[in-house]
Amino acid sequence: MQTKLSVDEQVTSVEGTVGRFRDVDEPVITSLTFRTNAGKTYGPYGGAGNKQGTPFSIPVDNRGVVPHHKDP
C-alpha cells in the first residue's frame, strides 16, 4: 500500500479499530484510516469493510502523533 500526499497536505488524525483476528491471542489493529488537513480520507485499510472492534482516534499535529493514553 502506498499513498502520496500533496506537498501541503498533512495527516491530522489516524483512526481505526482494534479487535480479534483469527487465532491471535492478543487484540490487533484491524483497520486504519488516515485523515488530512486537505479534508481527504485515506482508507479504511484492512478490516474488509468490517466495522467490528473497538474504535480509536489519534490526533496528529505538526510535531507528530499527539500522546494519548487511556486507562484500562
C-alpha positions in Angstrom: 0.0 0.0 0.0 1.3 3.4 -0.9 -0.4 6.8 -0.6 1.1 10.0 -1.8 0.1 13.3 -0.1 0.4 16.6 -1.9 3.2 19.0 -0.8 1.0 21.0 1.6 -1.1 18.0 2.8 -0.5 16.7 6.3 -2.1 13.8 8.3 -4.3 15.2 11.0 -5.6 12.0 12.6 -5.1 8.3 12.5 -8.3 6.3 13.2 -9.1 2.6 13.2 -10.4 -0.4 15.1 -8.8 -2.9 17.4 -10.1 -6.4 17.8 -9.6 -10.1 17.4 -8.1 -11.6 14.3 -8.1 -15.3 13.5 -6.3 -17.3 16.2 -4.1 -14.4 17.5 -4.4 -14.3 21.3 -3.9 -10.5 21.7 -6.0 -7.8 20.2 -4.6 -6.4 16.9 -5.3 -3.3 14.8 -7.9 -4.5 12.4 -8.4 -1.3 10.3 -6.7 2.0 9.7 -7.9 5.3 8.3 -5.9 8.5 7.8 -7.4 12.0 7.6 -5.6 15.1 6.3 -5.8 18.8 6.6 -7.0 18.9 2.9 -10.2 17.1 4.0 -9.2 13.9 2.4 -9.7 10.4 3.9 -7.4 7.5 3.0 -8.8 4.1 4.0 -10.1 2.3 5.8 -7.3 -0.2 5.1 -7.9 -3.7 6.5 -11.0 -5.0 8.1 -12.5 -5.9 4.8 -15.1 -3.2 5.4 -16.0 -4.8 8.7 -16.6 -2.0 11.4 -16.4 -4.5 14.3 -13.9 -3.9 17.0 -13.1 -1.1 19.4 -12.6 2.2 17.6 -9.7 4.6 18.3 -8.7 8.0 17.0 -5.3 9.6 17.5 -4.8 13.2 16.6 -1.6 14.3 14.8 -0.1 17.8 14.8 3.0 19.3 13.2 5.1 17.6 15.9 3.8 14.2 15.1 1.4 11.9 17.0 -0.1 13.6 20.0 0.5 11.5 23.1 -2.7 9.6 24.0 -3.2 7.3 27.0 -6.4 5.6 28.1 -6.6 3.9 31.5 -7.9 0.4 31.4 
